[in-house]
Amino acid sequence: MPGFELFGDKERKELNDVLDNGVLMRYGFDSMRKGHWKAKALEAELQTTFQSKHVQLVSSGTAAVSVALASAGVGAGDEVIMPTFTFVASFEAIMMLGAIPILVDINDTLTLDPKAVEAAITPKTKAVMVVQMCGSMANMDALSQICDKHNLIFVEDACQAIGGTYKGKPLGSIADIGCFSFDFVKTITCGEGGAVVTNNKDYYINADHYSDHGHDHIGNDRGAETHPFLGYNFRISELHAAVGLAQVRRLPEFIAIQKKNYTIIRDALSQIPEVTFRKVPDGGEESYAFLNFFLPDIEIARKVLAAFKENGVDVCWNYYDNNWHYIRKWDHLKDLKSLFPITKEVKEGLKYLQTKTFDQSNSYIARNISCLIKLSWTEDEVRNRAKKMVKCIKYVMD
Ligand SMILES: Cc1ncc(COP(=O)(O)O)c(C=O)c1O
């Protein structure tokens, strides 16, 4: 991660196909296309990648989450349970529909704690949205069982987890509906883009129409198509889809590189008794996009990060001190700062954020260090980096 590190001829070829025929829009203009339908081709490719019946491409991962929730009927006043640790987009996507994000604690998987989920269910709960952060996952069996028991829609924000699997199934394809991002810093990137993935035909048809103003996409005359319900424009362009198509065909190559680099660093850090690693649930295999490890406490984690910085070890973060990925610094959301008025129901529903503390989440996030695994490193670079990391941690621990 990220896929742009290895952009090359394959991406250029797909992109040039689109520029040669000049059709940048994914729908219509059949006679001009010379047979090139990049968004459709990418959807077909992703169906295979995700072993899923339906894929709807959209304009971003944030759009994917909103479209997925809307397609499953989540809307005004519905509560959606989600984790405290995620990118802020998961929260925004729920708010966009007038629904209420209910944040609950994570556990040592760095994703939803099933016990916290069960405790947060109310008569207003409509969905549980797991976020497969940093390429790994929650205990999906436990969460599925809770959703089945309480008749809740199970949504998977797998925006950061392409290539990971749980019990042989691709992450993002396990819940009722899943979401991916292909933004610039993801393992598979097309600049901006996203996908909704599902085996549920109704959800898929809803996603297809909703992401294009409600167009039913029947026939080949856009102006004559009917509009069964309200929709918006979350379309992907052919230019973006073309790059995504070349990239997704390279996914196995990218995952293999990530795994190799991750393993070298993890093996080196494993020699330090004070370092422990994020739990991957039984049957899970990470995408190896990040290596997440815990140190004994936040002071040590901060000192280690400072030592990394001084020694040129880049792309490592502590999310406790980060503005975008953890509830602690989301004051604009706690204070409901919005350009437009927010409904009374949502204001009321979010009051808990003023007072609720997330001690369990803090206890994991504060002492966690998350390191991006790059695709472009040479083996020597990875080994050097691993050595430096060990040295920095030992120096701080002594
Ligand atoms: C967990 C998660 N959800 C949603 C998104 C939103 O994706 P995008 O940037 O494509 O809108 C991201 C992006 O980083 C993410 O990490």
PDBQT file of the ligand as one rigid body, heavy atoms in Angstrom, charges set to zero:
ROOT
HETATM    1  C1  LIG A 401     -12.189   3.100   6.941  1.00  0.00    +0.000 C 
HETATM    2  C2  LIG A 401     -12.464   4.082   5.848  1.00  0.00    +0.000 A 
HETATM    3  N1  LIG A 401     -13.727   4.302   5.463  1.00  0.00    +0.000 NA
HETATM    4  C3  LIG A 401     -14.015   5.157   4.468  1.00  0.00    +0.000 A 
HETATM    5  C4  LIG A 401     -13.018   5.850   3.823  1.00  0.00    +0.000 A 
HETATM    6  C5  LIG A 401     -13.371   6.835   2.759  1.00  0.00    +0.000 C 
HETATM    7  O1  LIG A 401     -12.795   6.551   1.523  1.00  0.00    +0.000 OA
HETATM    8  P1  LIG A 401     -12.562   7.720   0.465  1.00  0.00    +0.000 P 
HETATM    9  O2  LIG A 401     -11.339   8.457   0.832  1.00  0.00    +0.000 OA
HETATM   10  O3  LIG A 401     -12.400   6.963  -0.826  1.00  0.00    +0.000 OA
HETATM   11  O4  LIG A 401     -13.789   8.546   0.456  1.00  0.00    +0.000 OA
HETATM   12  C6  LIG A 401     -11.691   5.664   4.192  1.00  0.00    +0.000 A 
HETATM   13  C7  LIG A 401     -10.597   6.416   3.538  1.00  0.00    +0.000 C 
HETATM   14  O5  LIG A 401      -9.491   6.492   3.998  1.00  0.00    +0.000 OA
HETATM   15  C8  LIG A 401     -11.407   4.752   5.235  1.00  0.00    +0.000 A 
HETATM   16  O6  LIG A 401     -10.156   4.550   5.651  1.00  0.00    +0.000 OA
ENDROOT
TORSDOF 0
